[in-house]
Structure formats: structure tokens, C-alpha cells
Amino acid sequence: FGTGTLRSKLLRAPYAGVRRLMKLYCSSYRLGDEADKLQGMFFGPKVGVIQNALDFSNDYDRLNRALEREFLDLQALGLTPEKLDLRDYFGKEDKLEEKLNSLDGVWVVGGNAFVLRRAMKSSGMDNILAENNLKTNFVYAGYSAGICVLSPSLQGIEIVDPKDVVPDGYEKAVIWEGLNVVPVSFAPHFDSQHPESGLINEVVSFFEGKGIDYLALRDGEVFISKYPEVDV
């Protein structure tokens, strides 16, 4: 399947083969323009908000305000959000699997994709997703870094997210492998009024130069997979 910006005609065939049975809601920035569809994807209200992509920051007031904003967005959809800090589950994969299966989905916010990927490895969330050990109709939703980790690889994302940022308590090794939930790389904030949009243009050039299949999402755009359905 080809490279380029998001188009239904390119999505229909490749994404019919998304190999995870969980539902995906992949937004460029925050809820995007399809929030009503996200609301309809949940079979229950409980959603864990994963903010670990921002663990590099020590500005706790700003982090708390950002978390409150995410909560308000989700509550406006009738959902019941709670903070899910993957650091609480480092080395405790069984406990995380139990916790995830008590929820109806997760909302994974943006930040640094390499930090988030480390958190997912240390907590075992990557294994849980790979082994499809989540209950039927589980929703994985998120934006920016929260969707970049779903790709086969994080190559190219280092242009916009510093790969060597290591928060306290994290493993130092850079993890280049993505979760491989979808068969393309994401380029969020493409052609948008976002501070990272200029760097995302460089990411897209990298993808094209390397022949990497990608989906460039403008802020507001959302990729949705409700297996076996695909929507844009």
C-alpha cells in the first residue's frame, strides 16, 4: 500500500488486515473531529488515561492541568476516566493485564514516543497487546506519541522526539521496535498549526526516502479501526 496523506481508497484494503481485534481510535491531536465515534466505540465507561509519554517533564503543575484537560474531554463523552500510570506496573505485567481488563479502554496521550515505548516495555503492556490478552471490544485510543508507538518501528520519529530522553526509573536503551499493531508509521500534526508540524514534514520526507508506508494525519483527522471495519 502506498505512502501519502490519509485517503480512504488507500486505507480500505490494507487496514482490513489489522491483526488486533481491539478497536483503535488514532487521532493526530487530542480528541480530533470524530469524538462522537469514539464515544460509540466504548461498551462501558471506564477508561485509563496513560500520560507516561510526558514523564520527562518535572513541571507537575502543568502535568496536572494537562491531565485534568484530558479528563474533562473524556467526561464530556460520558466516559469515566482514571489515571493509569505505567510506572506503577514496571516489572508487574500480570498486575497490569488484570488492571487493563478491568477497564473498557485506554486513552494514551502525546509527548515523547520513545519514553512511552520504554514505559510500555517495562510494564509489559507491549506483551499484553502483542498476545491479544485484552477483553473483547477493548478500545485503544490516543493521539500523537500515543499512536506513533502502534507502528512497526519508531524510525524517523527521532526527528521530532529526542530518543535519548530517559526519565528517572527508566531503562536507558532506545527501543526502535514499535508495537506493530498497524502496518504503517504515523505522522501526526502534518500540515497543521502545531509547533511540531515543521519537523513532521521532515519525518514525512524520511519515510518517503526510505520507502516506509505511512499515514500523515492533520490535526482533527482520525484513523479508526473497529475490526474488521475501517473508517477515516
Solvent accessible surface area in square Angstrom, and as a share of the most:
residue,aa,sasa,rsa
1,F,113,0.47
2,G,41,0.40
3,T,55,0.32
4,G,14,0.14
5,T,26,0.15
6,L,18,0.09
7,R,118,0.43
8,S,60,0.39
9,K,163,0.69
10,L,53,0.26
11,L,2,0.01
12,R,135,0.49
13,A,81,0.63
14,P,23,0.14
15,Y,4,0.01
16,A,55,0.42
17,G,57,0.55
18,V,3,0.02
19,R,128,0.47
20,R,12,0.04
21,L,103,0.51
22,M,10,0.04
23,K,23,0.10
24,L,0,0.00
25,Y,0,0.00
26,C,0,0.00
27,S,0,0.00
28,S,0,0.00
29,Y,78,0.30
30,R,69,0.25
31,L,24,0.12
32,G,25,0.24
33,D,112,0.58
34,E,37,0.17
35,A,23,0.18
36,D,98,0.51
37,K,68,0.29
38,L,0,0.00
39,Q,84,0.38
40,G,61,0.59
41,M,2,0.01
42,F,21,0.09
43,F,155,0.64
44,G,16,0.15
45,P,65,0.41
46,K,86,0.36
47,V,0,0.00
48,G,0,0.00
49,V,0,0.00
50,I,0,0.00
51,Q,16,0.07
52,N,2,0.01
53,A,0,0.00
54,L,38,0.19
55,D,20,0.11
56,F,90,0.38
57,S,27,0.17
58,N,119,0.61
59,D,71,0.37
60,Y,142,0.54
61,D,99,0.51
62,R,161,0.59
63,L,29,0.14
64,N,95,0.49
65,R,146,0.53
66,A,21,0.16
67,L,24,0.12
68,E,105,0.47
69,R,79,0.29
70,E,3,0.01
71,F,44,0.19
72,L,107,0.53
73,D,28,0.15
74,L,1,0.01
75,Q,88,0.39
76,A,88,0.68
77,L,20,0.10
78,G,57,0.55
79,L,13,0.06
80,T,77,0.45
81,P,13,0.08
82,E,58,0.26
83,K,100,0.42
84,L,3,0.01
85,D,23,0.12
86,L,0,0.00
87,R,105,0.38
88,D,91,0.47
89,Y,38,0.15
90,F,52,0.22
91,G,74,0.71
92,K,109,0.46
93,E,54,0.24
94,D,116,0.60
95,K,123,0.52
96,L,0,0.00
97,E,48,0.21
98,E,119,0.53
99,K,55,0.23
100,L,0,0.00
101,N,48,0.25
102,S,49,0.32
103,L,1,0.01
104,D,21,0.11
105,G,0,0.00
106,V,0,0.00
107,W,2,0.01
108,V,0,0.00
109,V,2,0.01
110,G,9,0.08
111,G,24,0.23
112,N,7,0.03
113,A,0,0.00
114,F,1,0.01
115,V,0,0.00
116,L,0,0.00
117,R,16,0.06
118,R,2,0.01
119,A,0,0.00
120,M,0,0.00
121,K,117,0.50
122,S,30,0.19
123,S,1,0.01
124,G,4,0.04
125,M,0,0.00
126,D,19,0.10
127,N,68,0.35
128,I,0,0.00
129,L,3,0.02
130,A,52,0.40
131,E,104,0.47
132,N,64,0.33
133,N,54,0.28
134,L,22,0.11
135,K,80,0.34
136,T,116,0.68
137,N,46,0.24
138,F,1,0.00
139,V,0,0.00
140,Y,0,0.00
141,A,1,0.01
142,G,0,0.00
143,Y,11,0.04
144,S,13,0.08
145,A,2,0.02
146,G,0,0.00
147,I,0,0.00
148,C,7,0.04
149,V,0,0.00
150,L,0,0.00
151,S,1,0.01
152,P,53,0.34
153,S,36,0.23
154,L,0,0.00
155,Q,90,0.40
156,G,0,0.00
157,I,4,0.02
158,E,55,0.25
159,I,54,0.28
160,V,20,0.11
161,D,10,0.05
162,P,83,0.52
163,K,66,0.28
164,D,98,0.51
165,V,47,0.27
166,V,52,0.30
167,P,14,0.09
168,D,139,0.72
169,G,72,0.69
170,Y,17,0.06
171,E,121,0.54
172,K,163,0.69
173,A,73,0.56
174,V,41,0.24
175,I,20,0.10
176,W,81,0.29
177,E,112,0.50
178,G,8,0.08
179,L,13,0.07
180,N,63,0.32
181,V,2,0.01
182,V,1,0.01
183,P,54,0.34
184,V,4,0.03
185,S,6,0.04
186,F,1,0.00
187,A,0,0.00
188,P,4,0.02
189,H,3,0.01
190,F,34,0.14
191,D,90,0.47
192,S,20,0.13
193,Q,192,0.85
194,H,37,0.17
195,P,130,0.82
196,E,52,0.24
197,S,12,0.08
198,G,47,0.45
199,L,73,0.36
200,I,2,0.01
201,N,74,0.38
202,E,94,0.42
203,V,0,0.00
204,V,13,0.08
205,S,72,0.46
206,F,50,0.21
207,F,0,0.00
208,E,96,0.43
209,G,69,0.66
210,K,136,0.58
211,G,58,0.56
212,I,43,0.22
213,D,42,0.22
214,Y,6,0.02
215,L,8,0.04
216,A,0,0.00
217,L,0,0.00
218,R,88,0.32
219,D,49,0.25
220,G,12,0.11
221,E,52,0.23
222,V,2,0.01
223,F,0,0.00
224,I,0,0.00
225,S,1,0.01
226,K,64,0.27
227,Y,98,0.37
228,P,93,0.58
229,E,105,0.47
230,V,9,0.05
231,D,44,0.23
232,V,54,0.31
